[in-house]
């Protein structure tokens, strides 16, 4: 009886959660398992209280070590491993989708979606010891120290030329060492390479996704292994 009670207590927080009722846009990503770096993505919108797909599924890549529970809107089951800085795993769970960053002066997007053209002075802080951890910091000078240069968003690598933020461990409630700089961005080597924790896809798919994201619909990203998606789908009211 005691073991049964403990099991029920463990399951209750996850079962009690459900997607916010005012969310009407959801990108679903499912992987074969926790160790997979491959993901299948599909965008849904809620119409009349019912989730309906607005795209065909497409392929993406995840962290080279697979997935691990992240810090988002969802409850985290007791006793599981959680996302940490540098673990090369993509955060699993339910996350808000934030603004876009890129190298171009302008991009195709919803008028209400924030977009920042990245310059050499834009940093995204991945130093867990910094009070600005997992935040965009804009310097009032060109980066000069080794620390500043290491945090620079603008790189010579074109895969970082367009990004959409995934609100894992996001401000204002940022936990040190819980993982940072999680984005959707362009995949490397036409999808042949995994990531350090981001979700990547071909450029045209990312451009289309960004063009669809409407902040008024409270867009979400649900990323889970297939078994967990099936487990929580009804209780969490997932698409």
LINJO-V973248 format. One record per residue. N is the residue number from 0. RES is the residue in one letter. PHI is phi in whole degrees, 0 to 359 (NA if undefined). OMEGA is omega in radians with two decimals (999 if undefined). D_CENTER is the distance of its C-alpha to the mean C-alpha in whole Angstrom. Layout:
BEGIN
N:RES:PHI:OMEGA:D_CENTER
N:RES:PHI:OMEGA:D_CENTER
END
This chain:
BEGIN
0:X:NA:-3.13:39
1:X:297:-3.14:37
2:X:293:3.10:35
3:X:295:3.13:34
4:X:297:3.11:34
5:X:297:3.12:31
6:X:296:3.13:29
7:X:294:3.11:29
8:X:298:3.14:28
9:X:295:-3.06:25
10:X:279:-3.01:24
11:X:303:-3.11:25
12:X:301:-3.14:22
13:X:293:-3.10:19
14:X:291:-3.08:22
15:X:284:-3.10:22
16:X:281:2.95:19
17:X:209:-3.14:18
18:X:302:3.11:16
19:X:306:-3.08:17
20:X:298:-3.11:20
21:X:272:3.07:19
22:X:274:-3.12:16
23:X:234:-3.13:17
24:X:215:-3.04:14
25:X:213:3.00:12
26:X:265:-3.14:10
27:X:255:3.05:11
28:X:238:3.10:10
29:X:234:3.11:13
30:X:243:-3.13:14
31:X:296:-3.13:18
32:X:190:-3.10:17
33:X:297:-3.09:16
34:X:266:-3.08:17
35:X:278:3.05:16
36:X:255:3.12:14
37:X:251:-3.11:15
38:X:222:2.99:13
39:X:252:-3.03:14
40:X:245:3.07:12
41:X:205:-3.14:14
42:X:265:3.11:14
43:X:237:2.97:16
44:X:228:-3.12:18
45:X:266:3.11:20
46:X:231:-3.12:24
47:X:59:3.12:27
48:X:82:-3.10:24
49:X:240:3.08:23
50:X:285:3.12:20
51:X:227:3.12:21
52:X:291:3.09:19
53:X:242:3.08:20
54:X:207:2.93:19
55:X:281:3.09:20
56:X:296:3.01:18
57:X:221:-3.03:16
58:X:266:3.06:15
59:X:214:3.11:13
60:X:236:3.14:12
61:X:239:3.12:10
62:X:302:-3.05:11
63:X:295:3.08:15
64:X:260:3.08:16
65:X:97:-3.08:14
66:X:239:3.04:12
67:X:202:-3.11:12
68:X:300:3.13:12
69:X:255:-3.12:9
70:X:249:-3.12:10
71:X:218:-3.13:9
72:X:275:-3.03:12
73:X:281:2.96:13
74:X:282:3.11:16
75:X:258:3.13:16
76:X:304:-3.13:19
77:X:293:3.00:22
78:X:79:-3.10:22
79:X:266:3.04:19
80:X:285:-3.13:18
81:X:244:3.13:15
82:X:302:3.06:12
83:X:227:3.12:14
84:X:301:3.04:14
85:X:81:-3.11:15
86:X:275:3.11:15
87:X:60:3.09:14
88:X:239:3.07:11
89:X:277:3.14:8
90:X:288:3.10:7
91:X:265:3.11:8
92:X:137:-3.13:9
93:X:237:-3.03:8
94:X:226:2.96:6
95:X:291:3.09:8
96:X:251:-3.04:7
97:X:260:-3.06:9
98:X:279:-3.13:12
99:X:247:3.07:12
100:X:228:3.13:14
101:X:191:-3.11:17
102:X:273:-3.08:20
103:X:283:3.10:22
104:X:298:-3.13:24
105:X:208:3.11:22
106:X:225:3.05:20
107:X:283:-3.07:20
108:X:201:3.01:18
109:X:293:-3.12:19
110:X:306:-3.08:21
111:X:273:-3.13:19
112:X:281:3.13:16
113:X:297:3.07:16
114:X:223:3.08:17
115:X:237:3.00:18
116:X:284:-3.06:20
117:X:284:3.06:19
118:X:244:3.12:23
119:X:295:-3.12:24
120:X:268:3.12:24
121:X:276:3.04:20
122:X:245:2.87:18
123:X:236:-2.92:15
124:X:279:3.11:16
125:X:251:3.09:15
126:X:276:-3.05:19
127:X:296:-3.13:18
128:X:278:-3.10:22
129:X:276:3.04:21
130:X:293:3.12:21
131:X:261:-3.11:19
132:X:308:-3.14:16
133:X:58:3.08:13
134:X:227:3.01:14
135:X:277:3.13:16
136:X:241:3.12:19
137:X:251:-3.12:22
138:X:286:3.05:25
139:X:265:3.14:29
140:X:207:3.08:30
141:X:291:3.14:29
142:X:305:-3.10:27
143:X:234:-3.12:30
144:X:271:3.10:29
145:X:299:3.14:28
146:X:296:-3.14:25
147:X:298:-3.11:24
148:X:294:-3.14:24
149:X:292:-3.09:22
150:X:269:-3.04:19
151:X:300:3.07:20
152:X:281:-3.08:17
153:X:279:-3.11:20
154:X:233:3.10:20
155:X:281:-3.11:23
156:X:283:-3.08:20
157:X:293:-3.12:20
158:X:293:3.13:16
159:X:262:-3.06:15
160:X:284:3.11:17
161:X:211:-3.07:14
162:X:219:3.04:11
163:X:232:-2.98:8
164:X:284:2.99:6
165:X:257:-3.00:3
166:X:279:2.97:6
167:X:270:3.13:6
168:X:52:-2.95:10
169:X:270:3.03:10
170:X:302:0.13:14
171:X:270:-3.06:16
172:X:255:-3.09:16
173:X:259:3.12:15
174:X:260:3.12:16
175:X:305:3.06:17
176:X:69:-3.12:16
177:X:270:3.11:13
178:X:108:-3.06:11
179:X:214:3.01:10
180:X:56:3.12:9
181:X:260:-3.07:5
182:X:224:2.73:6
183:X:272:3.01:7
184:X:209:-3.06:10
185:X:289:-3.11:14
186:X:282:-3.08:14
187:X:262:3.08:17
188:X:53:3.10:21
189:X:55:3.09:20
190:X:91:-3.13:18
191:X:281:-3.07:20
192:X:245:3.02:18
193:X:283:-3.06:15
194:X:239:3.04:12
195:X:267:3.14:12
196:X:149:3.12:9
197:X:282:2.98:7
198:X:252:-3.09:7
199:X:241:-3.11:10
200:X:201:3.12:13
201:X:295:-3.00:16
202:X:303:-3.09:17
203:X:296:3.11:18
204:X:291:3.11:16
205:X:295:3.11:13
206:X:299:3.12:16
207:X:296:-3.13:17
208:X:302:3.14:13
209:X:299:-3.13:13
210:X:294:-3.10:17
211:X:269:-3.00:16
212:X:290:-3.11:14
213:X:243:-3.11:16
214:X:305:-3.13:15
215:X:294:3.14:18
216:X:269:-3.11:17
217:X:47:-3.08:14
218:X:294:-3.10:11
219:X:232:2.99:9
220:X:240:3.05:6
221:X:255:3.14:8
222:X:237:-3.09:8
223:X:209:2.89:11
224:X:298:-3.06:14
225:X:303:-3.11:17
226:X:297:3.13:19
227:X:289:3.09:17
228:X:299:3.11:16
229:X:295:-3.11:20
230:X:296:-3.03:21
231:X:261:-2.98:19
232:X:303:-3.09:19
233:X:289:-3.07:22
234:X:294:-3.11:22
235:X:274:-3.11:18
236:X:57:3.11:19
237:X:280:3.09:16
238:X:301:999:17
END
